[in-house]
Amino acid sequence: MIPTAERPLRVASIGDFAREVEVESGAKLPACLQCAKCTSGCAVAARADIKPHEMVRLVQLGARDEVLSSRMIWECTSCETCATRCPQGVSVAAMIDALRRLSLAAGKTNARTDVPTFNGIFLATVKQTGRVYEVGLMAAFKLRTRSFARDVGKVPAMLFKRKLALLPSFVKGRGERQRLFRRAGR
Amino acid sequence: MTYVFFPGCSLDSTAKDYYLSTLAVARALKLDLPELPDWTCCGSTPAHQSSELLSLALPAKDLLAASGNTVAVACAACYSRLKTANHSITSDASVRGEVADVLGADYDGSTPVKHLLEIIRDDLGYAALAKRVTKPLKGLRVAAYYGCLLVRPPEVTCFDDPENPRVLDDVLEAVGAETLDWPHKTECCGASYSITNPEIVWLLSREVLAMASDAGADCIATACPLCQLNLDMRQRDIEARYGERFGLPVLYFTQLLGIAFGLAPSELGLRRLMVDARPLLAKKGLLAESATAAVAR
């Protein structure tokens, strides 16, 4: 993608994007050896558009748009196997988490993911009530993503098994909670 | 040591059986677990994917409210978020300052956080479990499944060996179960993609179910509501999708402890499991006679 002749590998002095990701994640990106141990243990690498070790390299090379609009950052399960096994102590999982936040901020999220929609509804619920109310969460998510058919067959059994609470709980201290969210920029 | 119990949102709803069985087992062990009053959601995956500061401030609010008592946690995801908040706040003074600005109060990251399994291993001891057993889980072959968030990242959770943890195996063996040597103890089930991207859950949970089945498991034991939900509620979808048959009950370890302690199935929320565990337990002679008769009907 970026010919070596034009931009030789100099991981000791990293570019602006790599620095931004380092600051946001705390991951020591220049230490990566490209050994791909992260990818070997990754639960979703087989289906990934960009594999974990490739993601590190692309960040080092400043491939901002490719990385921020990738499908992988919304398919990583945050299982932390990559970070646990990295011989160089690079927290690849923290890097991917940071890329999600940068992707949201830049408005670059991959069109094929519903995760940011789900996250938005989830956090709005916590801000309002203090806890997640699963029935309301699922209904709102399905409305927004028009995915009614998926899982609807499970609802009767889940109600029968009393797995779904029928009423939300409200935790007191709503004003304080909303201040907390506001100060955290939400 | 005094504890305050942080159940978390899942134990309020989809994991009500984990909640019931945790409290029943705690009563049997004379472990006092008063609930942290007015606890707030830890923020879970949506918070750390959206705002790091929010993902630290939400747990910090609860940890501050615990006023120095040890926070006892059942959910692996809550555990991970609470431990991460402590780790980030104690290792970086500027993070501590930012969290204090958001909270409107300074939290120093010192409230101890322990998972129920750690409380059993480190504070109560396995002998306390063995003493309470009235129905040893003899002949029950259990695949102890840890998942991700208890063991990783190890420098944050300091829970057990991240590649081959033992604590859940040891707890189950202390009450007479046979635990299995199997390779998927700490593989991921697909976690929070249960609703947003079930394809990932089908793929990963299938691997876990197939490995447990191949290892000869009668059932799987979990310590995480998300793992339990994915392996149990999605099991029929997975069987249909891949043309396989597992029929593996997936129980919370607290339910298995309760059975070994001779507690009633109703105290342990056993009927809430999607893959019914009662026929297996009846076959192994582990249910009270009245409950066994109910299964036969």
Chai-1 contact restraints between the chains, C-beta under 6 A:
chainA,res_idxA,chainB,res_idxB,connection_type,confidence,min_distance_angstrom,max_distance_angstrom,comment,restraint_id
A,A43,B,C188,contact,1.0,0.0,6.0,A-B,restraint_1
A,A43,B,L204,contact,1.0,0.0,6.0,A-B,restraint_2
A,T77,B,C188,contact,1.0,0.0,6.0,A-B,restraint_3
A,T77,B,A191,contact,1.0,0.0,6.0,A-B,restraint_4
A,C79,B,C148,contact,1.0,0.0,6.0,A-B,restraint_5
A,C79,B,C188,contact,1.0,0.0,6.0,A-B,restraint_6
A,E80,B,R152,contact,1.0,0.0,6.0,A-B,restraint_7
A,E80,B,P153,contact,1.0,0.0,6.0,A-B,restraint_8
A,A83,B,P153,contact,1.0,0.0,6.0,A-B,restraint_9
A,T84,B,R152,contact,1.0,0.0,6.0,A-B,restraint_10
A,T84,B,P153,contact,1.0,0.0,6.0,A-B,restraint_11
A,T84,B,P162,contact,1.0,0.0,6.0,A-B,restraint_12
A,D97,B,H48,contact,1.0,0.0,6.0,A-B,restraint_13
A,R100,B,Q49,contact,1.0,0.0,6.0,A-B,restraint_14
A,D114,B,T196,contact,1.0,0.0,6.0,A-B,restraint_15
A,V115,B,T196,contact,1.0,0.0,6.0,A-B,restraint_16
A,F118,B,T196,contact,1.0,0.0,6.0,A-B,restraint_17
A,N119,B,P46,contact,1.0,0.0,6.0,A-B,restraint_18
A,N119,B,Q49,contact,1.0,0.0,6.0,A-B,restraint_19
A,N119,B,S50,contact,1.0,0.0,6.0,A-B,restraint_20
A,F122,B,P46,contact,1.0,0.0,6.0,A-B,restraint_21
A,L123,B,P46,contact,1.0,0.0,6.0,A-B,restraint_22
A,V126,B,C41,contact,1.0,0.0,6.0,A-B,restraint_23
A,G130,B,T40,contact,1.0,0.0,6.0,A-B,restraint_24
A,R131,B,C9,contact,1.0,0.0,6.0,A-B,restraint_25
A,R131,B,C41,contact,1.0,0.0,6.0,A-B,restraint_26
A,V132,B,C9,contact,1.0,0.0,6.0,A-B,restraint_27
A,V132,B,C41,contact,1.0,0.0,6.0,A-B,restraint_28
A,E134,B,S13,contact,1.0,0.0,6.0,A-B,restraint_29
A,K161,B,R272,contact,1.0,0.0,6.0,A-B,restraint_30
A,K163,B,T14,contact,1.0,0.0,6.0,A-B,restraint_31
A,A165,B,S13,contact,1.0,0.0,6.0,A-B,restraint_32
A,V171,B,D38,contact,1.0,0.0,6.0,A-B,restraint_33
A,V171,B,T40,contact,1.0,0.0,6.0,A-B,restraint_34
A,K172,B,D38,contact,1.0,0.0,6.0,A-B,restraint_35
A,L180,B,A57,contact,1.0,0.0,6.0,A-B,restraint_36
A,L180,B,V102,contact,1.0,0.0,6.0,A-B,restraint_37
A,R183,B,V102,contact,1.0,0.0,6.0,A-B,restraint_38
A,A184,B,S51,contact,1.0,0.0,6.0,A-B,restraint_39
A,A184,B,L53,contact,1.0,0.0,6.0,A-B,restraint_40
A,A184,B,L54,contact,1.0,0.0,6.0,A-B,restraint_41
A,A184,B,A57,contact,1.0,0.0,6.0,A-B,restraint_42
A,A184,B,V102,contact,1.0,0.0,6.0,A-B,restraint_43
A,R186,B,L54,contact,1.0,0.0,6.0,A-B,restraint_44
